[in-house]
């Protein structure tokens, strides 16, 4: 579901959600990147909706029958219909000089149609270059032509963030192309999660090495100060600083452990209304100290892990308190029902998040406001929990200042009235 007001949208991977021109924010590239700058898709599916979209088969592919025969084509389709990776067949469109100028769509397996939300009319409505504009003049298109003309297979890694006909392609893929008659067969293996985890592990190694070095150096310095005065008891100031320094190191380690565990879920019926009641009780002291007004609307029942969903809501409300402005703090928690999912929103009137920072606030160890204490792990945990539930999370600029964090959760058969 796309939220109704869209001044500025970014999702947890830095990708534009419909309402923001696609060129204004983007995913980190791995290998080739195909994006349509300035093109806003009519619909960009979340993880949960892509998983629930059931495609209508494209029907028979006459050219596949010509190449493989009726029995061979039937066997080909039977084999790949149940294949978990996206597979598509493209047939060469040649000009009068016998040069390939485009490709026509042939067979597409259910994994491809479902993953990119491609309707049944796609095959007859578009050619490849019409459906996937960034391919025009690209190295990938030249490689497709070479595979078709020479039979030499092509393998690379590609990132797509672009409309695909009436669907949408978003993710990082291991991309394999082989010749089939006067055409090609394309295999796309989704490695988005692996690449993101690799990136996070690198960030983890870099940042933990940096952030732990500071408290460890501080501890070493304090120990040295104590050693210089072996006959004197340590001063209260040194002991206080030692406790604070070790506390910072422990907080970082605990945060990393929380992040590692945030993808582990149990499934149960969860009343988010009750979860928010517990969150309000847990944060009552902080809310009172900030003079905050917290309004909680009607929230649904969902399928999920109550402990982890509580962590998401508590992190988002606590962040609103932490990053408040000089104005009296107002926080609003609400939910809106879509066709297949709930969109839960946490709105505040705080200092807000700049456009240049909104794309990476969900990264591990991201510290948008360095002068505010924290490890930079809380929003990364929120993203991990939400995506483990089959949803996605993003941030918007709120009308009148502040931020709105929104996350989706698949809608079950029952809702709380």
C-alpha positions in Angstrom: 0.0 0.0 0.0 1.3 3.5 -0.8 0.7 6.1 1.9 -1.7 8.8 0.7 0.6 11.8 1.3 4.0 11.6 -0.3 6.2 14.6 0.2 9.5 12.6 0.7 9.8 8.8 0.7 12.8 6.6 1.2 12.7 2.9 2.3 15.1 1.1 4.5 17.5 0.4 1.7 17.7 4.0 0.5 15.3 3.3 -2.4 12.6 5.8 -3.4 9.0 4.7 -2.5 6.4 6.0 -5.1 6.0 9.8 -4.5 9.8 10.6 -4.7 11.6 10.8 -8.0 13.7 7.8 -8.3 16.9 9.7 -9.1 16.9 11.4 -5.6 17.9 8.3 -3.6 19.1 4.9 -4.4 20.6 1.6 -3.3 24.3 1.0 -3.1 25.3 -0.6 -6.4 26.8 -4.0 -6.8 28.0 -4.6 -10.4 25.8 -3.0 -13.0 22.9 -0.8 -11.9 19.8 -0.2 -14.0 17.6 2.6 -12.8 15.2 5.0 -14.5 16.0 8.4 -13.1 13.0 10.6 -12.6 10.5 7.8 -13.3 8.1 7.1 -10.5 6.5 3.7 -10.8 2.7 3.5 -10.4 3.3 0.8 -7.8 6.4 -0.4 -6.1 5.7 -3.6 -4.2 6.8 -4.3 -0.7 8.3 -7.6 0.3 5.0 -9.0 1.7 2.9 -8.0 -1.4 5.4 -9.4 -3.8 5.2 -12.7 -1.9 1.4 -12.7 -2.1 1.0 -11.7 -5.7 -0.2 -14.6 -7.7 0.5 -14.2 -11.4 -1.6 -15.2 -14.3 0.4 -17.5 -16.6 1.5 -16.0 -19.9 0.2 -19.0 -21.9 1.9 -20.9 -24.7 5.0 -19.7 -26.4 4.8 -20.7 -30.1 8.4 -20.0 -30.8 9.5 -22.3 -28.0 7.4 -25.0 -29.6 9.2 -24.3 -32.9 12.6 -24.7 -31.3 11.9 -27.6 -29.0 8.8 -29.3 -30.4 5.6 -29.7 -28.6 6.9 -32.4 -26.2 10.2 -30.6 -25.6 8.4 -27.3 -24.9 6.0 -29.0 -22.5 9.0 -30.6 -20.6 10.8 -27.2 -20.6 7.8 -25.5 -19.0 7.2 -28.3 -16.5 10.8 -28.1 -15.4 11.0 -24.4 -15.0 7.4 -23.7 -13.7 8.5 -25.0 -10.3 12.0 -23.5 -10.4 12.5 -21.1 -7.5 14.6 -18.6 -9.6 13.3 -16.1 -12.1 13.6 -17.5 -15.7 12.6 -15.9 -18.9 12.9 -16.5 -22.6 13.5 -13.7 -25.1 13.3 -14.0 -28.9 15.4 -11.9 -31.2 13.8 -9.1 -33.2 16.0 -8.4 -36.2 16.0 -5.6 -38.8 16.3 -6.0 -42.6 20.1 -6.3 -42.2 19.6 -9.3 -39.8 20.9 -7.3 -36.8 19.2 -7.7 -33.5 17.4 -4.5 -32.5 15.2 -5.7 -29.7 13.8 -8.9 -28.1 10.3 -10.2 -27.8 9.1 -11.8 -24.6 8.5 -15.6 -24.8 8.1 -17.9 -21.8 8.3 -16.5 -18.3 8.2 -18.8 -15.2 5.9 -18.1 -12.2 8.9 -17.0 -10.1 9.7 -14.2 -12.5 6.1 -13.1 -13.0 5.5 -13.1 -9.2 8.8 -11.5 -8.3 8.4 -8.6 -10.7 4.6 -8.5 -10.5 4.2 -8.9 -14.3 0.6 -9.2 -15.6 -0.4 -11.6 -18.3 -0.6 -9.0 -21.0 3.1 -8.0 -20.6 4.3 -10.4 -23.3 2.0 -9.0 -26.0 2.1 -5.4 -24.8 5.8 -4.7 -24.7 9.2 -5.7 -26.2 12.2 -5.9 -23.9 13.4 -2.3 -24.6 9.9 -1.0 -24.2 9.4 -2.7 -20.9 12.9 -2.1 -19.5 14.0 1.3 -20.8 17.5 1.3 -19.0 18.5 -1.7 -21.2 18.5 0.5 -24.3 22.1 1.1 -25.3 23.4 -0.7 -22.2 26.3 -3.2 -21.9 23.7 -5.8 -20.8 21.7 -5.5 -24.1 24.9 -5.8 -26.1 25.7 -8.9 -24.1 22.3 -10.3 -24.9 22.9 -9.7 -28.6 26.3 -11.4 -28.4 24.9 -14.5 -26.7 22.2 -14.8 -29.2 24.5 -14.4 -32.2 27.6 -16.3 -31.0 26.2 -18.8 -28.4 28.7 -17.7 -25.8 27.1 -17.6 -22.3 27.1 -14.4 -20.3 27.3 -14.1 -16.5 27.4 -11.0 -14.3 25.8 -9.4 -11.3 23.3 -6.7 -11.8 21.2 -4.4 -9.7 17.7 -3.3 -10.8 15.7 -0.5 -9.4 13.3 0.4 -12.2 9.8 -0.1 -13.6 9.5 -3.2 -15.7 6.5 -2.8 -18.0 3.6 -2.6 -15.6 5.7 -4.3 -12.9 8.8 -3.3 -11.0 12.3 -4.8 -10.7 14.1 -4.2 -7.4 17.1 -6.1 -6.2 20.5 -7.5 -6.8 20.7 -10.6 -9.0 23.3 -13.1 -10.3 22.5 -12.9 -13.9 23.1 -15.8 -16.4 22.2 -15.8 -20.1 22.4 -18.7 -22.5 21.4 -19.1 -26.2 18.2 -20.9 -27.1 17.3 -21.0 -30.8 17.2 -17.4 -32.2 16.8 -16.2 -28.7 18.1 -16.4 -25.2 17.1 -17.8 -21.8 17.8 -15.5 -18.8 18.2 -16.8 -15.2 18.1 -14.3 -12.3 19.2 -15.5 -8.9 18.3 -13.0 -6.2 21.3 -12.2 -4.0 20.0 -9.0 -2.5 19.9 -10.2 1.0 23.4 -11.8 0.7 24.9 -8.6 -0.6 23.2 -6.5 2.1 24.5 -8.8 4.8 28.0 -8.6 3.3 27.8 -4.9 3.4 26.6 -4.9 6.9 29.3 -7.3 8.0 31.9 -5.0 6.5 30.3 -2.0 8.2 30.2 -4.0 11.5 33.9 -4.8 11.3 34.9 -1.2 10.4 32.6 0.5 13.0 33.1 -1.9 15.8 36.9 -1.7 15.4 36.6 2.1 15.5 33.9 2.5 18.2 35.4 -0.1 20.5 38.9 1.3 20.2 37.7 4.6 21.8 36.4 3.2 25.1 39.3 0.7 25.2 41.8 3.5 24.8 39.9 5.4 27.5 40.1 2.5 29.8 43.8 2.0 29.2 44.4 5.7 29.9 42.4 5.6 33.2 44.3 2.4 34.2 47.6 4.2 33.5 46.4 7.1 35.7 45.7 4.7 38.5 49.1 3.0 38.1 50.9 6.4 38.5 49.4 6.7 42.0 49.5 3.2 43.4 49.3 4.3 47.0 46.2 6.5 46.6 42.6 5.3 46.3 41.1 6.2 42.9 39.2 9.4 42.8 35.4 9.4 42.3 35.9 11.2 39.0 38.2 8.5 37.6 35.8 5.7 38.8 32.8 7.4 37.2 34.6 7.9 33.9 35.7 4.2 34.0 32.2 3.1 34.6 30.9 5.3 31.8 33.6 4.1 29.3 32.9 0.4 30.1 29.2 1.1 29.8 29.7 2.5 26.3 31.6 -0.6 25.2 29.0 -2.9 26.8 26.2 -1.0 25.1 27.8 -1.4 21.7 28.3 -5.2 22.3 24.8 -5.6 23.5 23.4 -3.7 20.5 25.2 -6.0 18.1 23.9 -9.1 19.9 20.4 -7.6 19.8 20.7 -7.0 16.1 21.9 -10.6 15.5 18.9 -12.0 17.4 16.4 -9.6 15.8 15.9 -11.9 12.8 14.8 -14.9 15.1 11.0 -15.0 15.3 8.2 -16.9 16.9 4.8 -16.6 15.3 1.7 -15.8 17.3 -1.4 -13.6 17.2 -0.2 -10.2 18.4 -2.5 -7.4 19.5 -0.5 -4.3 18.7 -2.8 -2.3 20.9 -1.7 -4.2 23.9 1.9 -4.1 22.8 1.7 -0.3 22.6 0.2 -0.2 26.1 3.3 -2.0 27.4 5.6 0.3 25.4 3.9 3.4 26.9 4.4 1.9 30.4 8.1 1.1 29.8 8.8 4.6 28.4 6.5 6.6 30.9 9.4 8.1 32.7 11.1 9.3 29.5 7.9 10.6 28.1 7.1 12.5 31.3 10.6 14.0 31.5 10.2 15.2 27.9 6.7 16.6 28.5 5.5 14.5 25.6 2.0 14.0 24.3 1.5 10.4 23.0 -1.6 9.6 21.1 -2.2 6.0 20.1 -4.9 5.2 17.5 -6.7 1.9 16.9 -4.1 -0.7 16.1 -4.7 -4.1 14.6 -4.0 -7.7 15.5 -1.3 -9.3 13.3 0.7 -12.5 13.0 4.2 -12.1 14.4 6.6 -12.1 17.3 5.3 -10.0 20.1 8.7 -9.4 21.7 10.3 -8.3 18.4 7.3 -6.1 17.4 7.4 -4.5 20.8 11.1 -3.7 20.2 10.3 -2.0 16.9 7.6 0.2 18.4 9.6 1.0 21.5 12.7 2.0 19.4 10.6 4.3 17.2 8.9 6.0 20.1 12.1 6.3 22.1 13.8 7.8 19.0 11.0 10.4 18.9 11.8 11.4 22.5 15.6 11.4 21.9 15.4 13.6 18.8 12.8 16.1 19.9 13.0 19.8 19.0 12.4 22.8 21.2 8.6 22.5 20.6 6.4 20.5 23.0 6.8 16.9 21.8 3.9 15.3 20.1 3.9 11.6 19.1 1.2 9.8 17.2 1.0 6.1 16.6 -1.6 4.9 14.1 -2.3 2.1 11.5 -4.0 2.0 8.1 -5.3 -1.1 6.3 -4.2 -1.8 2.8 -5.3 -4.6 0.5 -2.8 -7.2 1.8 -1.0 -5.4 4.6 -1.2 -3.0 7.5 0.8 0.2 7.5 1.8 1.3 11.0 3.0 4.9 11.4 4.9 6.6 14.2 4.8 10.4 13.7 6.6 13.1 15.7 7.2 16.8 15.5 10.9 16.6 16.3 14.1 17.7 14.5 13.3 15.5 11.5 15.7 13.8 9.1 17.3 15.5 6.2 16.9 14.1 2.7 20.6 13.4 2.4 20.4 11.2 5.6 17.0 9.5 5.1 18.3 6.8 2.8 20.8 5.4 5.3 19.3 5.9 8.8 18.4 2.2 8.8 22.1 1.1 8.2 24.0 -0.5 11.0 25.8 2.1 13.2 24.3 5.0 11.3 24.5 8.1 13.5 22.7 11.0 11.8 23.1 13.3 14.8 26.5 12.6 16.3 26.0 14.8 19.4 23.1 12.6 20.6 24.2 9.5 22.5 23.5 6.1 21.0 25.1 3.2 19.1 23.3 3.7 15.8 21.8 0.2 15.9 18.2 0.8 16.9 16.8 1.5 13.5 18.8 -1.3 11.9 17.1 -3.6 14.4 13.7 -2.2 13.4 14.4 -2.9 9.7 15.6 -6.4 10.4 12.6 -7.3 12.5 10.1 -5.8 10.0 11.7 -7.5 7.1 11.8 -10.8 9.0 8.0 -10.4 9.3 7.7 -9.9 5.5 7.3 -6.2 5.6 9.3 -3.1 4.9 10.1 0.1 6.7 10.8 3.7 5.5 10.8 7.3 6.7 9.0 10.4 5.5 9.2 14.0 6.3 6.2 15.0 8.4 4.0 17.9 7.5 4.9 20.9 9.7 8.3 19.3 10.6 9.5 16.1 12.2 9.4 12.6 10.8 7.0 9.8 10.1 8.4 6.3 10.3 6.1 3.7 8.6 6.4 0.0 8.4 4.2 -2.7 6.9 3.0 -6.0 8.3 1.1 -8.6 6.4 -2.6 -8.5 7.2 -4.1 -11.7 8.6 -7.6 -12.9 8.3 -8.7 -11.2 11.5 -8.3 -7.6 12.6 -8.9 -5.9 15.9 -12.0 -3.6 15.7 
